[in-house]
Amino acid sequence: MAERSQTGFSRRFFNALGPFFGLVLVIGLFCLSPTVRTYFLTGANFKIIFTQTVIVAIGALGMTIIIVSGGIDLSVGSVVALTSVVGATALVKGHSALMAALLTIAVGGGVGLLNGLAIGGLRMMPFIVTLGMMGVGRGTAKFLSGSQTVNPPESAINNIMELKEPGQLLPLPLGVWIALALALAMSMVMRQTVFGRYIFAIGANEAAARLSGIRVRLQKVIIYTLAGVCVGISGLMQLSRLTQGDPTVANGLELDIIAAVVIGGASLSGGTGTILGSMIGALIMAVLRNGSNQMGWPTYMQEIIIGVVIIIAVGLDKLRQGSGKA
């Protein structure tokens, strides 16, 4: 009994600190090169890294609750492109920055609601539903934009991800603080609310959750809608960063977001995961891309590295599950 308790503690300790060790390891590897180290560890570079983390990090907030509940969402990249086009189009048509921002987030929430209704209401497979929505979102973005970039007039939205005083760490862009605030709020939702406990219960054992009186189908609709809102906010950040709506942007972003959540300790089998871990996972992804660029590695090499990291993360997840059953 004591041995099992010790094993459980070790597993929780590894889940909590594993992402931090991974982040330190990645930073340390890039710092082995003296040429890269001279710029890599500067405040200016970390400002860029934090800014590059925002879009993936906010998307990972929604993906975390989906994966913890035992689901998946492959439509994230397409919906980010769609929502950025919607926001840019709203600005072009003369809407205020606030209205454009609200429309951008609302479209993300609407797509999430559709996913939730199909998955929770009609009991369809999350993989198939969101794979289909990936095509729908990308196609709709191209339709709205005429398959061209939408260049809106200058607005307050552009200031959200603006890099002020790029030569030093502070001040950080507003988007970084928004991501941190959302992460704190989502962490409290997952750990201190009934809804959060439902998420873990559904992911751990959906049948048992249903027998316990949890309205699983309704909860799934709420989960995917909330995740869609997070994706809408990511789309708003994308619009602010590029200062235009691009229907071809964020291609493959869903893989970065899923990787961030899994690297952060979430299990693809459901029932396990933390917001903090996902945020560290998103930071690891940004550090990998930033460091690879500074090393002068080509894009294909970066893609290979990210793919290997994903495989390793899933392998570690399997090892954690195996040790838990043992």
Secondary structure by P-SEA (a helix, b strand, c coil): caaaaaaaaaaaaaaacaaaaaaaaaaaaaaccaaaaaccccaaaaaaaaaaaaaaaaaaaaaaaaaaacccccaaaaaaaaaaaaaaaaaaacccaaaaaaaaaaaaaaaaaaaaaaaccccccaaaaaaaaaaaaaaaaaaaaccbbbbbcccccccccccccccccccccaaaaaaaaaaaaaaaaacccaaaaaaaaaaacaaaaaaaccaaaaaaaaaaaaaaaaaaaaaaaaaaaacccccccccaaaaaaaaaaaaaccccccccccaaaaaaaaaaaaaaaaaaaaacccaaaaaaaaaaaaaaaaaaaaaaaaaaac
